[in-house]
């Protein structure tokens, strides 16, 4: 008589146990879905309305390999993972990066080196560097035709030299000629290298990674005269924002820089894939030539200790500042440490940087 009762009790106990087990099994599933949704939102999986919009200005008006690391950060979802919806704008004389950031049109921008930022700071523009991508890059140079036989700056005495007024290279080259005590006739040639090719000028400004590669690719043999060979060291792409943005939106600054530096490292480690991100922005570009350009950028990109991606220190800025003072383009003297901050680099790498 007790057996049916015992079986019923066991069945009831078993049913209760199964119910609790099912409930327990459902909890991780719900948590997983929540985490998945949170990850999807952070990585841009949901509406872009949930991302913070950030605009960035490049220093030149064309798509070029120096921009590749930022395109990689966008294409790989590094910005979206930080909750950012980043857009890029091209620079020009009218839409120069200093102006668009200082006026609030863009939150961040890139200039060809600390030089431009330091001059702007001396004119009262509240701009500050948060990273330098190319330490001791020495991009600015002079090109001469191979057939001219001009390979040293002293050979340019009394000759015509093409400049691009307003470009970062102008003060570098003037400093070169002053130090070498060489007098030249300046010609404002802008980006027109036909003047060099046709003999309108005897030498012309260039970047080693742009015209320094483009002209030989077109069959124009050139000599390269580097200011670095005369003791003038220069640094490359510099990311900056305003003092106000840095003070009031440090979380966005940190997220943008962290994602951008992930793009830097990825582009160096995967140059072919990175080059495709560039070509996607302008399919007319020569893929092979721009891969060569990308590799040239990579060779001068800071990315490993003691100079990790974005590295900068006082010496880099002080040396540049002193050269600009020599050329009398610093309008109002200031403490060079006011022109940059390493606080975000220190947070990203969790170590102090030389002030």
C-alpha positions as CSV (number, residue, x, y, z in Angstrom):
1,X,0.0,0.0,0.0
2,X,3.0,2.3,0.6
3,X,4.6,1.7,-2.8
4,X,2.3,3.8,-4.9
5,X,2.7,6.7,-2.4
6,X,6.5,6.4,-2.5
7,X,6.5,6.4,-6.2
8,X,4.4,9.4,-6.4
9,X,6.6,11.3,-3.9
10,X,9.6,10.4,-6.0
11,X,8.0,11.5,-9.1
12,X,7.0,14.9,-7.6
13,X,10.6,15.3,-6.2
14,X,12.0,14.5,-9.6
15,X,9.7,17.0,-11.4
16,X,10.7,19.8,-9.0
17,X,14.4,19.0,-9.5
18,X,14.1,19.1,-13.3
19,X,12.2,22.4,-13.1
20,X,15.0,24.0,-11.1
21,X,17.6,22.6,-13.4
22,X,15.8,24.1,-16.4
23,X,15.6,27.5,-14.8
24,X,19.3,27.3,-13.9
25,X,20.2,26.4,-17.4
26,X,18.3,29.4,-18.8
27,X,20.2,32.0,-16.8
28,X,23.6,31.7,-18.6
29,X,21.7,31.8,-21.9
30,X,20.0,35.1,-21.0
31,X,23.4,36.5,-19.8
32,X,25.1,35.4,-23.0
33,X,22.4,37.2,-25.1
34,X,22.8,40.3,-23.0
35,X,26.6,40.3,-23.4
36,X,26.1,39.6,-27.1
37,X,23.8,42.6,-27.5
38,X,26.2,44.8,-25.5
39,X,29.1,43.7,-27.7
40,X,27.0,44.2,-30.8
41,X,26.1,47.7,-29.7
42,X,29.7,48.6,-28.9
43,X,31.0,47.2,-32.2
44,X,28.5,49.1,-34.2
45,X,26.2,46.1,-34.8
46,X,23.2,48.2,-34.1
47,X,22.1,51.6,-35.3
48,X,24.9,54.2,-35.8
49,X,22.7,56.5,-33.7
50,X,24.1,54.7,-30.7
51,X,27.7,55.6,-31.6
52,X,29.4,59.0,-30.9
53,X,30.1,60.8,-34.1
54,X,33.7,62.0,-34.5
55,X,35.1,64.0,-37.5
56,X,38.8,63.9,-38.5
57,X,40.6,66.1,-40.9
58,X,43.6,64.9,-43.0
59,X,46.3,67.4,-44.0
60,X,46.1,67.0,-47.8
61,X,43.3,67.0,-50.4
62,X,43.9,63.5,-51.8
63,X,43.6,59.9,-50.7
64,X,47.2,58.9,-49.8
65,X,49.0,56.1,-47.9
66,X,49.7,58.2,-44.8
67,X,46.0,57.9,-44.1
68,X,45.9,54.1,-44.4
69,X,46.2,53.4,-40.7
70,X,43.0,55.4,-40.0
71,X,41.1,53.6,-42.8
72,X,42.2,50.3,-41.3
73,X,40.9,51.3,-37.9
74,X,37.6,52.1,-39.5
75,X,37.4,49.0,-41.7
76,X,38.4,46.6,-38.9
77,X,35.8,48.0,-36.6
78,X,38.3,49.4,-34.1
79,X,36.5,52.7,-33.9
80,X,33.1,51.1,-33.6
81,X,34.4,48.8,-30.8
82,X,35.1,52.0,-28.9
83,X,31.6,53.3,-29.5
84,X,32.7,55.8,-32.2
85,X,31.4,56.6,-35.6
86,X,34.4,58.3,-37.3
87,X,34.3,60.2,-40.6
88,X,37.2,61.7,-42.5
89,X,37.6,64.9,-44.4
90,X,40.4,66.0,-46.8
91,X,42.5,69.1,-46.0
92,X,43.2,72.0,-48.3
93,X,44.5,75.6,-47.9
94,X,40.9,76.6,-47.1
95,X,40.1,73.6,-45.0
96,X,43.4,73.2,-43.2
97,X,43.4,71.0,-40.2
98,X,44.5,73.6,-37.7
99,X,41.6,75.9,-38.7
100,X,38.9,73.2,-38.8
101,X,39.8,71.8,-35.4
102,X,40.3,75.3,-33.8
103,X,36.9,76.4,-35.0
104,X,35.2,73.2,-33.9
105,X,34.4,71.9,-37.4
106,X,36.4,68.7,-36.6
107,X,37.2,67.1,-33.3
108,X,40.6,65.7,-34.4
109,X,43.1,66.2,-37.2
110,X,46.4,65.2,-38.5
111,X,49.3,67.5,-39.7
112,X,52.5,66.4,-41.4
113,X,54.6,67.0,-38.3
114,X,54.8,68.9,-35.0
115,X,56.1,71.9,-36.9
116,X,52.7,73.1,-38.1
117,X,51.2,72.6,-34.7
118,X,53.9,74.5,-32.9
119,X,53.6,77.5,-35.3
120,X,49.9,77.5,-34.8
121,X,50.3,77.4,-31.0
122,X,52.6,80.4,-31.1
123,X,49.8,82.3,-32.9
124,X,47.4,81.6,-30.1
125,X,45.6,78.5,-31.5
126,X,44.7,76.2,-28.6
127,X,45.8,73.0,-30.3
128,X,47.7,70.2,-28.6
129,X,49.3,66.9,-29.9
130,X,48.1,63.6,-28.5
131,X,50.4,61.3,-30.6
132,X,53.1,61.3,-33.3
133,X,53.1,58.4,-35.7
134,X,56.5,58.7,-37.3
135,X,59.5,59.5,-35.1
136,X,62.6,60.7,-37.0
137,X,60.8,60.1,-40.3
138,X,62.6,62.8,-42.2
139,X,60.0,63.0,-45.0
140,X,60.8,66.5,-46.3
141,X,63.6,66.5,-48.9
142,X,64.8,68.1,-52.1
143,X,64.6,66.4,-55.5
144,X,66.9,67.1,-58.4
145,X,67.0,65.4,-61.8
146,X,69.5,62.6,-62.0
147,X,71.0,64.0,-65.1
148,X,71.7,67.4,-63.4
149,X,74.4,65.8,-61.2
150,X,73.2,67.9,-58.2
151,X,73.4,65.7,-55.2
152,X,74.5,68.2,-52.5
153,X,72.8,71.3,-51.1
154,X,76.0,73.4,-51.8
155,X,75.5,72.8,-55.6
156,X,72.2,74.7,-55.4
157,X,74.0,78.1,-54.8
158,X,72.3,80.7,-56.9
159,X,69.8,78.2,-58.4
160,X,66.0,78.1,-58.5
161,X,64.2,75.9,-56.0
162,X,60.6,75.0,-56.0
163,X,58.7,75.5,-52.7
164,X,55.2,74.8,-51.6
165,X,54.4,77.9,-49.4
166,X,52.4,77.0,-46.3
167,X,53.6,73.4,-46.4
168,X,55.5,71.9,-43.5
169,X,58.6,71.5,-45.8
170,X,59.1,75.2,-46.3
171,X,60.7,76.0,-43.0
172,X,62.7,72.8,-43.0
173,X,64.3,73.6,-46.4
174,X,64.9,77.3,-45.4
175,X,66.7,76.0,-42.3
176,X,68.7,73.7,-44.5
177,X,69.8,76.5,-46.8
178,X,70.5,78.8,-43.9
179,X,72.7,76.3,-42.1
180,X,74.6,75.5,-45.3
181,X,74.9,79.2,-46.1
182,X,73.5,78.6,-49.5
183,X,71.5,81.4,-51.3
184,X,68.7,80.2,-53.7
185,X,65.9,81.8,-55.6
186,X,62.5,80.5,-54.3
187,X,59.7,79.6,-56.7
188,X,56.2,78.8,-55.4
189,X,55.6,75.5,-57.3
190,X,53.0,74.0,-55.1
191,X,52.5,70.3,-56.1
192,X,53.5,70.9,-59.7
193,X,56.6,68.8,-60.5
194,X,56.5,69.6,-64.2
195,X,58.7,72.6,-63.3
196,X,61.4,70.3,-62.1
197,X,60.9,67.9,-65.0
198,X,61.1,70.6,-67.7
199,X,64.0,72.5,-66.1
200,X,61.9,75.4,-64.7
201,X,63.5,74.9,-61.4
202,X,66.8,73.1,-60.5
203,X,65.4,71.4,-57.4
204,X,62.0,71.0,-55.8
205,X,60.6,70.2,-52.4
206,X,59.1,66.8,-51.8
207,X,58.3,64.1,-49.3
208,X,60.4,60.9,-49.7
209,X,57.2,58.8,-49.5
210,X,55.2,60.8,-52.1
211,X,57.0,62.5,-55.0
212,X,60.2,60.7,-54.0
213,X,58.4,57.5,-55.2
214,X,56.0,58.9,-57.7
215,X,58.5,60.5,-60.1
216,X,60.7,57.3,-60.4
217,X,57.5,55.3,-61.0
218,X,56.8,57.6,-64.0
219,X,60.3,57.0,-65.3
220,X,61.8,60.3,-64.0
221,X,65.2,59.6,-62.4
222,X,65.9,61.8,-59.4
223,X,68.5,62.5,-56.7
224,X,67.3,62.9,-53.2
225,X,68.9,65.6,-50.9
226,X,67.8,64.9,-47.3
227,X,68.0,67.6,-44.6
228,X,68.7,64.8,-42.2
229,X,72.1,64.4,-43.8
230,X,72.8,67.9,-42.6
231,X,71.6,67.4,-39.1
232,X,68.0,68.5,-39.5
233,X,65.8,65.7,-38.1
234,X,62.0,65.8,-38.6
235,X,59.0,63.9,-37.4
236,X,55.9,62.8,-39.2
237,X,52.1,62.6,-38.9
238,X,50.9,64.3,-35.7
239,X,47.4,63.7,-34.2
240,X,45.9,66.7,-32.3
241,X,42.8,68.2,-30.7
242,X,42.0,71.4,-28.9
243,X,42.8,72.0,-25.3
244,X,39.1,72.2,-24.7
245,X,38.3,68.8,-26.2
246,X,41.2,67.2,-24.2
247,X,39.9,68.8,-21.0
248,X,36.2,68.2,-21.5
249,X,36.0,65.0,-23.5
250,X,39.0,62.9,-22.3
251,X,37.0,59.7,-22.7
252,X,36.4,60.3,-26.4
253,X,40.1,61.3,-26.9
254,X,41.3,58.1,-25.3
255,X,38.9,55.9,-27.3
256,X,39.8,57.6,-30.6
257,X,43.5,57.4,-30.0
258,X,43.4,53.8,-28.7
259,X,41.5,52.7,-31.8
260,X,43.8,54.7,-34.2
261,X,46.9,53.1,-32.7
262,X,45.4,49.7,-33.1
263,X,45.0,50.7,-36.8
264,X,48.7,51.6,-36.9
265,X,49.9,48.3,-35.5
266,X,47.5,46.3,-37.8
267,X,48.7,48.2,-40.9
268,X,52.3,47.5,-40.1
269,X,51.6,43.8,-39.5
270,X,49.3,43.4,-42.5
271,X,50.6,45.8,-45.2
272,X,48.8,44.1,-48.2
273,X,45.5,44.1,-46.4
274,X,46.0,47.7,-45.2
275,X,46.8,48.8,-48.8
276,X,43.4,47.4,-49.9
277,X,41.7,49.6,-47.4
278,X,43.4,52.6,-49.1
279,X,42.6,51.4,-52.6
280,X,38.9,51.0,-51.6
281,X,38.8,54.8,-51.0
282,X,40.2,55.6,-54.4
283,X,40.2,52.6,-56.9
284,X,42.2,54.7,-59.4
285,X,45.3,54.5,-57.3
286,X,48.2,52.2,-58.5
287,X,48.0,49.3,-56.0
288,X,51.6,48.2,-56.4
289,X,53.0,51.7,-56.1
290,X,50.9,52.4,-53.0
291,X,52.0,49.2,-51.4
292,X,55.5,50.3,-51.8
293,X,54.6,53.6,-50.3
294,X,52.8,51.9,-47.4
295,X,56.0,49.9,-46.7
296,X,58.0,53.1,-46.8
297,X,55.7,54.6,-44.1
298,X,55.9,51.4,-42.1
299,X,59.7,51.6,-41.9
300,X,59.5,54.9,-40.0
301,X,56.3,54.2,-37.9
302,X,56.9,53.9,-34.2
303,X,55.4,50.7,-33.0
304,X,57.6,48.8,-30.5
305,X,59.4,49.6,-27.2
306,X,61.0,51.9,-26.4
307,X,59.0,53.8,-29.1
308,X,55.5,52.2,-29.3
309,X,52.8,53.5,-31.7
310,X,52.1,57.2,-31.1
311,X,55.3,57.8,-29.1
312,X,56.4,61.4,-28.5
313,X,58.5,63.2,-26.0
314,X,59.9,66.6,-25.2
315,X,63.0,66.3,-27.2
316,X,61.0,65.7,-30.4
317,X,59.0,68.9,-29.8
318,X,61.9,71.0,-28.4
319,X,64.2,70.3,-31.3
320,X,61.5,71.3,-33.8
321,X,60.6,74.4,-31.8
322,X,64.2,75.6,-31.6
323,X,64.5,75.2,-35.4
324,X,61.4,77.2,-36.0
325,X,62.7,79.9,-33.7
326,X,65.8,80.1,-35.8
327,X,63.6,80.6,-38.8
328,X,61.7,83.3,-37.0
329,X,58.3,81.7,-37.5
330,X,57.4,81.4,-33.8
331,X,55.4,84.5,-33.2
332,X,55.0,84.3,-29.5
333,X,57.4,82.2,-27.4
334,X,55.8,79.5,-25.1
335,X,56.7,76.4,-23.1
336,X,56.9,73.6,-25.6
337,X,55.3,71.1,-23.1
338,X,52.1,73.1,-23.5
339,X,51.9,71.8,-27.2
340,X,51.5,68.1,-26.4
341,X,50.2,65.7,-23.8
342,X,51.2,62.1,-23.1
343,X,48.4,61.4,-20.6
344,X,46.5,59.3,-23.1
345,X,49.5,57.3,-24.3
346,X,50.4,56.7,-20.6
347,X,46.8,55.4,-20.0
348,X,46.9,53.1,-23.1
349,X,50.4,51.7,-22.4
350,X,50.1,51.9,-18.6
351,X,53.5,53.3,-18.2
352,X,55.0,56.8,-17.8
353,X,56.4,58.7,-20.9
354,X,59.3,61.1,-20.8
355,X,57.9,64.6,-20.3
